[in-house]
Amino acid sequence: MKTIKISFLFFYTINLMFVLCTVTFSFAQTKIDSSLYYYNAITAPELPENLPSAINFYSKKKQQDLNKKDTLNAIRNLRLLAMGEFKIGDNYDSENHIVEALKLIEAMAFKDTLINARVGLYNQLGRIYRASRNHPAAQNSFNKALAIAKKAKDSIIILNNKANVFKDELDYKNAIDIYSILYQKSLKTQDSLQIALVLDNLGYVQSKTDSPDALGNLKKALDIRKNKNYLVGLHSSNSNLAAYYLDRNDTSQARTYSQNALNLANTINSSSLKLDALSLFMRLDKNPYINEYKRLADSTYNVKQLAENKNAYLKYNVAEEQKKTQASQLLQEVESRKRLIYQFLALFILLALIASYFIFRYRYRKAKIEEVYKTETRIAKKVHDEVANDMYKVMISLENNPSIDDGVLDDLERIYSKTRDISKENSAIDLNQDYALQLNDLLLGYKNQNVTIVTRNLSKIDWKEVSEIKKTAIYRVLQELMTNMRKHSKASSVALVFTQVGSKILIKYSDNGIGCDLFKKNGLQNTESRIASINGTISFESKKNDGFKATIIV
């Protein structure tokens, strides 16, 4: 029964975890899908409710991102808001949101890296000014975008918009020159919608100059946009084809394309696109009152729009001045930060130089120590190979000569023994072998029937973690202490205790010899210099007839 309860609890827990994971994944997926849905609703609206709902979505999202200090996403939201508002004919709010986004960019420390955002915002601002018939301001914004654009695709779009301004100003020659170049460039991008954009504009301008290629280019653009179901582009294509047939008095074809443009404007739910389509129907109507009304309405609108343009451009210039003031303040802050960075760098360089000095000093000292050991080894080998061997040959030859006094032979024997001792004391140490065993053999080598040698904890030291220079120094110093003991102390008992504390090694030497006068130190200076060379310490304690002690810390 207990087993059944445990199994049930286990499966219940697993199922609960699965449900929670599924809900979490579904929530995240829904969030991603909704963002993509509203993005497409702005860039390629297909239903009347697309643009209003997307504008509402990005208005809320912009505020949420600003509250979270997520400036990059807030800039993206403002850019999409400006695009959507422009499409429904709300140029005023569209411009305001662009100015707000540009202010956010100017306030950022890495604003120069946000090239794509700035290009898109300046380009959209130019489109607003063009729609407001402020052609100089439009060209100025397009030039700003073009000056920083890095991508070929962006440059094509901006140049296309500049050509559109020439088209509005009836400067068809400059417009055709730009469109023709852009068409060749757009073919390399293989972006069908971009190709359709250029073809549509080129065909429209060509229609105004009675070019035979006009109709073909307009229809090619229409076919591409139909395949892509790009509604805003289809509205433009149908409007331009309607204008083409109106200019040639083909009212039947003009009416068909005008109706298509109006239907698309209703689907997109853009008041500005609806006005464009309705203006085509007004041109189709032959009633002179309607045409006169349209002419006067357009004239009045143009005068009103020009006045609004001045206010809008003035507003933007004020914003620019405010940005310059903010930029000046930011520049001061940046300069202050630079000074701090320079001070930090100076401190870092100083510390690096000090560290380099100590590293160099350590390496130099290490090289000198190694050189001393090599010199000692080389001399020891030379003494052994040349002096000792020659002494041995002389001794052998004199032993066979009966006329030689035995005292001379004894003196030679003592000299030979000293050369052997010097060679042995300074011979090379094989640090690749078991160091503890070698050191133990060295110390026990001084043991005889009159002297007892005792070591403690020598094998417990982790000699593998000790550098070769330190091991060599310890070996030589202990060798000198033991040699000094054998020659001078007349000791019968010697004790050496090894202790490891962290990375430090403590060695205590003591014997029961006759001691020495520490003020004279005899041959102890050499041990001090060896230990000092590896940043260690050695201290001595001795009195006449009271033994000798040494403490080594490395």
C-alpha positions as CSV (number, residue, x, y, z in Angstrom):
1,M,0.0,0.0,0.0
2,K,2.9,2.4,0.9
3,T,4.6,1.5,-2.4
4,I,1.4,2.5,-4.4
5,K,1.2,5.8,-2.6
6,I,4.8,6.7,-3.4
7,S,4.3,5.7,-7.1
8,F,1.2,7.8,-7.3
9,L,3.0,10.8,-5.7
10,F,5.9,10.4,-8.1
11,F,3.7,10.3,-11.3
12,Y,1.6,13.2,-10.0
13,T,4.8,15.3,-9.5
14,I,6.0,14.5,-13.0
15,N,2.7,15.4,-14.6
16,L,2.6,18.7,-12.6
17,M,6.1,19.6,-13.8
18,F,5.2,18.8,-17.4
19,V,2.1,21.0,-17.2
20,L,4.0,23.9,-15.8
21,C,6.7,23.6,-18.4
22,T,4.1,23.4,-21.2
23,V,2.3,26.5,-19.8
24,T,5.6,28.4,-19.5
25,F,6.6,27.5,-23.1
26,S,3.2,28.4,-24.4
27,F,3.3,31.8,-22.7
28,A,6.7,32.5,-24.1
29,Q,5.6,31.3,-27.6
30,T,2.5,33.5,-27.4
31,K,4.6,36.5,-26.5
32,I,6.9,35.9,-29.5
33,D,4.0,35.3,-31.8
34,S,2.1,38.4,-30.7
35,S,5.3,40.6,-31.3
36,L,5.7,39.2,-34.7
37,Y,2.0,39.6,-35.5
38,Y,2.0,43.3,-34.6
39,Y,5.3,43.9,-36.4
40,N,3.8,42.5,-39.6
41,A,0.7,44.5,-38.9
42,I,2.8,47.7,-39.2
43,T,5.1,46.7,-42.0
44,A,2.6,44.8,-44.2
45,P,-1.0,45.4,-43.0
46,E,-3.7,43.2,-44.5
47,L,-6.8,44.0,-42.6
48,P,-8.5,47.3,-41.6
49,E,-7.9,46.7,-37.9
50,N,-4.2,45.8,-38.3
51,L,-2.7,49.4,-38.1
52,P,-4.8,50.7,-35.2
53,S,-4.3,47.6,-33.1
54,A,-0.5,47.6,-33.8
55,I,-0.2,51.3,-32.9
56,N,-2.0,50.6,-29.6
57,F,0.3,47.6,-28.9
58,Y,3.5,49.5,-29.6
59,S,2.3,52.6,-27.6
60,K,2.0,50.4,-24.5
61,K,5.1,48.4,-25.2
62,K,7.2,51.6,-25.6
63,Q,6.1,52.8,-22.1
64,Q,6.8,49.4,-20.6
65,D,10.3,49.4,-22.1
66,L,11.0,52.9,-20.9
67,N,9.9,52.0,-17.4
68,K,12.3,49.0,-17.5
69,K,15.2,51.3,-18.8
70,D,15.3,49.2,-22.0
71,T,16.2,52.1,-24.3
72,L,17.0,50.0,-27.3
73,N,13.6,48.3,-27.5
74,A,11.9,51.7,-26.7
75,I,13.7,53.2,-29.8
76,R,12.5,50.2,-31.9
77,N,8.9,50.7,-30.7
78,L,9.0,54.4,-31.5
79,R,10.2,53.7,-34.9
80,L,7.4,51.2,-35.6
81,L,4.9,53.6,-34.1
82,A,6.1,56.4,-36.5
83,M,5.7,54.0,-39.4
84,G,2.2,53.0,-38.5
85,E,1.0,56.6,-37.8
86,F,2.4,57.7,-41.1
87,K,0.5,55.0,-42.9
88,I,-2.8,56.2,-41.4
89,G,-2.0,59.8,-42.2
90,D,-1.1,61.0,-38.7
91,N,2.1,62.9,-39.7
92,Y,2.2,65.0,-36.5
93,D,2.4,62.1,-34.0
94,S,4.6,60.2,-36.4
95,E,7.1,63.1,-36.4
96,N,6.9,63.4,-32.6
97,H,7.8,59.8,-32.1
98,I,10.8,60.1,-34.4
99,V,12.0,63.1,-32.6
100,E,11.6,61.2,-29.3
101,A,13.5,58.2,-30.6
102,L,16.4,60.5,-31.9
103,K,16.6,62.1,-28.4
104,L,16.9,58.7,-26.8
105,I,19.7,57.8,-29.2
106,E,21.6,61.1,-28.7
107,A,21.5,60.4,-24.9
108,M,23.2,57.0,-25.2
109,A,26.9,56.6,-24.7
110,F,27.2,54.3,-27.8
111,K,24.9,56.3,-30.1
112,D,27.4,56.0,-33.0
113,T,26.8,52.2,-33.1
114,L,23.1,52.5,-33.6
115,I,23.4,53.1,-37.3
116,N,20.4,51.1,-38.5
117,A,18.1,52.8,-36.1
118,R,19.3,56.3,-37.1
119,V,19.1,55.6,-40.8
120,G,15.5,54.3,-40.5
121,L,14.4,57.3,-38.3
122,Y,16.0,59.9,-40.6
123,N,14.5,58.2,-43.7
124,Q,11.0,58.1,-42.0
125,L,11.3,61.8,-41.1
126,G,12.1,62.6,-44.7
127,R,9.0,60.7,-45.8
128,I,6.9,62.7,-43.4
129,Y,8.3,66.0,-44.7
130,R,7.7,64.9,-48.3
131,A,4.1,64.0,-47.5
132,S,3.8,67.5,-45.8
133,R,5.2,69.0,-49.0
134,N,8.3,70.3,-47.2
135,H,10.7,69.2,-49.9
136,P,13.9,71.0,-48.6
137,A,13.4,69.4,-45.2
138,A,12.7,66.1,-46.8
139,Q,15.9,66.1,-48.8
140,N,17.9,67.2,-45.8
141,S,16.6,64.2,-43.8
142,F,17.3,61.8,-46.6
143,N,20.8,63.2,-46.9
144,K,21.4,62.6,-43.2
145,A,20.3,59.0,-43.6
146,L,22.4,58.5,-46.7
147,A,25.5,59.9,-45.0
148,I,25.5,57.1,-42.4
149,A,23.9,54.2,-44.3
150,K,26.2,51.2,-44.6
151,K,24.0,48.7,-46.3
152,A,23.3,48.7,-50.0
153,K,19.6,48.0,-49.4
154,D,19.3,51.0,-47.2
155,S,21.0,53.3,-49.7
156,I,18.7,52.1,-52.4
157,I,15.6,52.9,-50.3
158,I,16.9,56.4,-49.4
159,L,17.9,57.3,-52.9
160,N,14.5,56.1,-54.1
161,N,12.9,58.5,-51.7
162,K,15.1,61.4,-52.8
163,A,14.0,60.6,-56.4
164,N,10.4,60.7,-55.2
165,V,11.0,64.3,-54.1
166,F,12.3,65.2,-57.5
167,K,9.2,63.5,-58.9
168,D,6.9,65.7,-56.7
169,E,8.8,68.8,-57.9
170,L,8.2,67.7,-61.5
171,D,12.0,67.4,-62.0
172,Y,11.6,64.2,-64.0
173,K,15.1,64.1,-65.5
174,N,16.9,63.9,-62.1
175,A,14.2,61.4,-60.9
176,I,14.7,59.1,-63.9
177,D,18.5,59.2,-63.6
178,I,18.3,58.1,-60.0
179,Y,15.6,55.5,-60.6
180,S,17.5,54.0,-63.5
181,I,20.7,53.6,-61.4
182,L,18.7,52.1,-58.5
183,Y,17.0,49.6,-60.7
184,Q,20.4,48.1,-61.7
185,K,21.5,48.1,-58.1
186,S,18.3,46.5,-56.8
187,L,18.7,43.6,-59.3
188,K,21.9,42.7,-57.5
189,T,20.1,42.5,-54.1
190,Q,17.5,40.1,-55.5
191,D,15.0,41.7,-53.2
192,S,11.8,41.4,-55.3
193,L,9.8,44.1,-53.3
194,Q,12.7,46.5,-53.6
195,I,12.8,45.9,-57.3
196,A,9.1,46.5,-57.5
197,L,9.4,49.7,-55.6
198,V,12.0,51.1,-58.0
199,L,10.1,49.9,-61.1
200,D,6.9,51.4,-60.0
201,N,8.4,54.8,-59.4
202,L,10.5,54.6,-62.6
203,G,7.4,53.7,-64.6
204,Y,5.4,56.6,-63.2
205,V,8.1,59.2,-64.0
206,Q,8.6,57.6,-67.5
207,S,4.8,57.9,-68.1
208,K,5.2,61.7,-67.6
209,T,7.9,61.8,-70.3
210,D,6.0,59.5,-72.7
211,S,8.6,56.8,-72.5
212,P,7.6,53.6,-74.2
213,D,8.9,51.6,-71.2
214,A,6.6,53.2,-68.7
215,L,3.6,50.8,-68.9
216,G,5.8,47.7,-68.9
217,N,7.6,48.8,-65.8
218,L,4.4,49.7,-64.0
219,K,2.8,46.3,-64.7
220,K,6.0,44.4,-63.8
221,A,5.9,46.1,-60.4
222,L,2.2,45.3,-60.0
223,D,2.8,41.6,-60.7
224,I,5.7,41.3,-58.2
225,R,3.5,42.9,-55.5
226,K,0.6,40.6,-56.3
227,N,2.9,37.6,-55.8
228,K,4.0,38.9,-52.5
229,N,0.5,40.2,-51.4
230,Y,2.1,43.5,-50.4
231,L,-1.0,45.7,-49.9
232,V,0.6,49.1,-49.5
233,G,2.7,48.4,-52.6
234,L,-0.3,47.2,-54.5
235,H,-2.1,50.5,-53.6
236,S,0.8,52.5,-55.1
237,S,0.9,50.3,-58.3
238,N,-2.8,50.7,-58.9
239,S,-2.7,54.4,-58.2
240,N,0.2,54.9,-60.6
241,L,-1.5,52.8,-63.3
242,A,-4.8,54.8,-62.9
243,A,-2.7,58.0,-63.3
244,Y,-1.1,56.6,-66.4
245,Y,-4.4,55.9,-68.1
246,L,-5.9,59.2,-66.9
247,D,-3.1,61.1,-68.7
248,R,-4.0,59.1,-71.8
249,N,-7.8,59.7,-71.5
250,D,-8.5,55.9,-71.1
251,T,-11.2,56.4,-68.4
252,S,-12.3,52.7,-68.4
253,Q,-8.8,51.4,-67.4
254,A,-8.3,54.4,-65.1
255,R,-11.5,53.7,-63.2
256,T,-10.7,50.0,-62.8
257,Y,-7.3,50.8,-61.2
258,S,-8.7,53.6,-59.1
259,Q,-11.3,51.3,-57.7
260,N,-8.6,48.8,-56.9
261,A,-6.6,51.5,-55.1
262,L,-9.7,52.5,-53.1
263,N,-10.5,48.9,-52.1
264,L,-6.9,48.4,-50.9
265,A,-6.9,51.7,-48.9
266,N,-10.1,50.5,-47.2
267,T,-8.5,47.2,-46.4
268,I,-5.4,48.8,-45.0
269,N,-7.6,51.4,-43.2
270,S,-5.4,54.3,-44.1
271,S,-7.1,57.7,-44.4
272,S,-4.2,59.2,-46.4
273,L,-4.3,56.3,-48.9
274,K,-8.2,56.7,-49.2
275,L,-7.8,60.4,-50.0
276,D,-5.2,59.5,-52.7
277,A,-7.6,57.0,-54.3
278,L,-10.7,59.3,-54.0
279,S,-8.7,62.1,-55.7
280,L,-8.3,59.8,-58.7
281,F,-12.1,59.4,-58.9
282,M,-12.5,63.2,-58.8
283,R,-10.2,63.5,-61.8
284,L,-12.4,61.0,-63.6
285,D,-15.4,63.1,-63.0
286,K,-15.9,65.7,-65.8
287,N,-18.0,68.0,-63.6
288,P,-16.2,71.4,-63.7
289,Y,-17.4,72.3,-60.2
290,I,-15.9,69.2,-58.8
291,N,-12.6,69.9,-60.5
292,E,-12.6,73.5,-59.3
293,Y,-13.4,72.4,-55.8
294,K,-10.5,69.9,-55.9
295,R,-8.1,72.6,-57.2
296,L,-9.1,75.1,-54.5
297,A,-9.0,72.4,-51.8
298,D,-5.5,71.3,-52.9
299,S,-4.4,74.9,-53.0
300,T,-5.8,75.7,-49.5
301,Y,-4.3,72.4,-48.2
302,N,-0.9,73.3,-49.6
303,V,-0.9,76.8,-48.0
304,K,-2.0,75.3,-44.6
305,Q,0.5,72.5,-44.9
306,L,3.4,74.9,-45.6
307,A,2.5,76.8,-42.5
308,E,2.4,73.7,-40.4
309,N,5.7,72.6,-41.9
310,K,7.3,75.7,-40.6
311,N,6.0,75.0,-37.1
312,A,7.0,71.4,-37.3
313,Y,10.4,72.1,-38.6
314,L,10.9,74.8,-36.0
315,K,9.9,72.3,-33.3
316,Y,12.4,69.8,-34.6
317,N,15.1,72.5,-34.7
318,V,14.3,73.4,-31.1
319,A,14.6,69.7,-30.3
320,E,18.0,69.7,-32.1
321,E,19.2,72.6,-30.0
322,Q,18.1,70.9,-26.9
323,K,20.0,67.8,-28.0
324,K,23.1,69.9,-28.6
325,T,22.9,71.3,-25.1
326,Q,22.4,67.8,-23.7
327,A,25.3,66.7,-25.9
328,S,27.5,69.4,-24.4
329,Q,26.7,68.2,-20.9
330,L,27.3,64.6,-22.0
331,L,30.6,65.7,-23.5
332,Q,31.7,67.2,-20.2
333,E,30.7,64.0,-18.4
334,V,32.6,62.0,-21.0
335,E,35.7,64.2,-20.5
336,S,35.4,63.7,-16.8
337,R,35.2,59.9,-17.3
338,K,38.1,60.1,-19.7
339,R,40.2,61.8,-17.0
340,L,39.3,59.0,-14.6
341,I,40.2,56.4,-17.2
342,Y,43.5,58.1,-17.9
343,Q,44.3,58.2,-14.2
344,F,43.4,54.6,-13.9
345,L,45.6,53.7,-16.9
346,A,48.5,55.7,-15.4
347,L,48.1,53.8,-12.1
348,F,47.8,50.5,-14.0
349,I,51.0,51.3,-15.9
350,L,52.8,52.3,-12.8
351,L,51.7,49.0,-11.0
352,A,52.7,47.1,-14.2
353,L,56.2,48.7,-14.1
354,I,56.6,48.0,-10.4
355,A,55.5,44.4,-11.0
356,S,57.8,44.1,-14.0
357,Y,60.7,45.4,-11.9
358,F,60.2,42.8,-9.3
359,I,59.7,40.1,-11.9
360,F,62.9,41.1,-13.6
361,R,64.7,41.3,-10.3
362,Y,63.5,37.8,-9.4
363,R,64.5,36.4,-12.7
364,Y,67.9,38.2,-12.5
365,R,68.5,36.8,-9.0
366,K,67.4,33.4,-10.1
367,A,69.7,33.5,-13.1
368,K,72.6,34.6,-10.9
369,I,71.9,31.8,-8.4
370,E,71.8,29.3,-11.2
371,E,75.1,30.6,-12.6
372,V,76.7,30.3,-9.1
373,Y,75.6,26.7,-8.9
374,K,76.8,25.9,-12.4
375,T,80.1,27.5,-11.6
376,E,80.5,25.5,-8.4
377,T,79.6,22.3,-10.2
378,R,82.0,23.1,-13.1
379,I,84.9,23.8,-10.6
380,A,84.1,20.7,-8.6
381,K,84.2,18.6,-11.8
382,K,87.5,20.2,-12.8
383,V,89.0,19.6,-9.4
384,H,87.9,15.9,-9.6
385,D,88.9,15.3,-13.2
386,E,92.2,17.1,-13.2
387,V,93.6,17.9,-9.7
388,A,92.4,14.8,-7.8
389,N,93.3,12.4,-10.6
390,D,96.8,14.0,-11.1
391,M,97.4,13.8,-7.3
392,Y,96.4,10.1,-7.4
393,K,98.8,9.3,-10.2
394,V,101.6,11.1,-8.3
395,M,100.9,9.2,-5.2
396,I,101.0,5.8,-7.0
397,S,104.3,6.7,-8.6
398,L,105.9,7.8,-5.3
399,E,104.6,4.7,-3.4
400,N,106.9,2.6,-5.6
401,N,109.9,4.7,-4.8
402,P,111.5,3.5,-1.5
403,S,113.5,6.7,-1.1
404,I,110.4,8.8,-0.5
405,D,109.7,9.6,3.1
406,D,106.4,8.2,4.5
407,G,105.5,11.7,5.9
408,V,105.4,13.1,2.4
409,L,103.1,10.4,1.2
410,D,100.8,11.1,4.2
411,D,100.7,14.8,3.3
412,L,99.8,13.9,-0.3
413,E,97.1,11.6,1.0
414,R,95.6,14.4,3.0
415,I,95.7,16.8,0.0
416,Y,94.1,14.1,-2.2
417,S,91.3,13.6,0.4
418,K,90.7,17.4,0.5
419,T,90.4,17.6,-3.2
420,R,87.9,14.7,-3.2
421,D,85.9,16.4,-0.4
422,I,85.8,19.7,-2.4
423,S,84.7,17.9,-5.5
424,K,82.0,15.9,-3.6
425,E,80.7,19.0,-1.8
426,N,80.1,20.9,-4.9
427,S,79.2,18.2,-7.3
428,A,75.9,18.4,-9.3
429,I,72.7,17.5,-7.6
430,D,70.3,15.3,-9.7
431,L,67.0,17.0,-8.8
432,N,65.0,14.6,-11.1
433,Q,65.6,11.8,-8.6
434,D,63.9,11.3,-5.2
435,Y,65.1,14.5,-3.5
436,A,64.1,13.4,0.0
437,L,66.2,10.2,-0.4
438,Q,69.2,12.2,-1.7
439,L,69.0,14.6,1.2
440,N,68.7,11.8,3.7
441,D,71.7,10.1,2.1
442,L,73.7,13.3,2.3
443,L,73.0,13.7,6.0
444,L,73.6,10.1,7.0
445,G,76.8,10.2,5.0
446,Y,78.3,12.2,7.9
447,K,77.4,9.4,10.4
448,N,80.2,7.2,11.8
449,Q,81.0,5.3,15.0
450,N,81.6,8.6,16.9
451,V,78.7,10.7,15.5
452,T,75.0,9.9,15.5
453,I,72.7,11.6,12.9
454,V,69.0,11.8,13.6
455,T,66.4,13.3,11.1
456,R,62.7,13.8,11.8
457,N,59.8,14.4,9.3
458,L,62.2,14.8,6.3
459,S,60.1,12.4,4.1
460,K,56.8,14.2,5.1
461,I,57.8,17.4,3.3
462,D,56.1,17.8,-0.1
463,W,59.3,18.4,-2.0
464,K,57.6,18.2,-5.4
465,E,56.0,21.7,-4.7
466,V,59.5,23.2,-3.8
467,S,61.4,24.9,-6.6
468,E,64.7,23.5,-7.9
469,I,66.5,26.6,-6.7
470,K,65.2,26.3,-3.2
471,K,66.0,22.5,-3.1
472,T,69.6,23.2,-4.3
473,A,70.1,26.0,-1.7
474,I,68.7,23.8,1.1
475,Y,71.0,20.9,0.0
476,R,74.1,23.1,-0.1
477,V,73.4,24.9,3.2
478,L,72.8,21.6,5.1
479,Q,75.9,20.2,3.5
480,E,78.0,23.1,4.7
481,L,76.5,22.9,8.3
482,M,77.3,19.1,8.4
483,T,80.8,19.7,7.0
484,N,81.4,22.5,9.6
485,M,80.2,20.1,12.3
486,R,82.6,17.4,11.2
487,K,85.6,19.7,11.0
488,H,85.1,22.0,14.0
489,S,82.4,21.0,16.5
490,K,83.6,17.7,17.8
491,A,79.9,16.8,18.2
492,S,78.7,13.2,19.0
493,S,75.0,13.8,18.2
494,V,73.3,15.8,15.5
495,A,69.5,16.3,15.1
496,L,67.6,17.8,12.2
497,V,63.8,18.4,12.4
498,F,61.8,19.3,9.3
499,T,58.4,21.0,9.4
500,Q,56.1,22.3,6.7
501,V,53.7,25.2,7.4
502,G,51.7,26.2,4.3
503,S,54.2,27.0,1.6
504,K,57.1,27.6,4.1
505,I,59.6,24.9,5.2
506,L,61.2,25.2,8.7
507,I,64.5,23.2,9.4
508,K,66.0,23.1,12.9
509,Y,69.6,21.9,13.2
510,S,71.3,21.2,16.6
511,D,74.4,19.4,17.8
512,N,76.1,18.9,21.1
513,G,79.5,20.1,20.0
514,I,81.9,22.6,21.5
515,G,80.0,25.5,19.9
516,C,81.6,28.6,18.4
517,D,81.9,32.4,18.6
518,L,79.1,33.7,16.5
519,F,80.8,37.1,16.2
520,K,83.5,35.4,14.2
521,K,81.0,33.2,12.4
522,N,83.8,31.2,10.7
523,G,82.4,29.8,7.5
524,L,78.8,30.6,8.2
525,Q,78.6,33.7,6.0
526,N,78.2,31.5,2.9
527,T,75.1,29.8,4.3
528,E,73.5,33.2,5.0
529,S,74.1,34.4,1.5
530,R,72.7,31.2,0.0
531,I,69.5,31.4,2.1
532,A,69.1,35.2,1.5
533,S,69.3,34.6,-2.3
534,I,66.0,32.6,-2.1
535,N,64.3,35.1,0.2
536,G,64.7,32.9,3.2
537,T,66.1,33.4,6.7
538,I,68.7,31.6,8.7
539,S,69.6,32.3,12.4
540,F,72.3,30.8,14.6
541,E,72.5,30.1,18.4
542,S,75.7,29.0,20.0
543,K,78.1,29.5,23.0
544,K,81.4,28.1,23.7
545,N,81.1,24.4,25.0
546,D,77.3,24.6,24.7
547,G,76.6,23.1,21.2
548,F,75.4,24.8,18.1
549,K,71.9,25.5,16.7
550,A,70.6,26.8,13.4
551,T,67.1,27.6,12.2
552,I,66.3,27.8,8.5
553,I,63.0,29.2,7.1
554,V,62.4,29.1,3.3
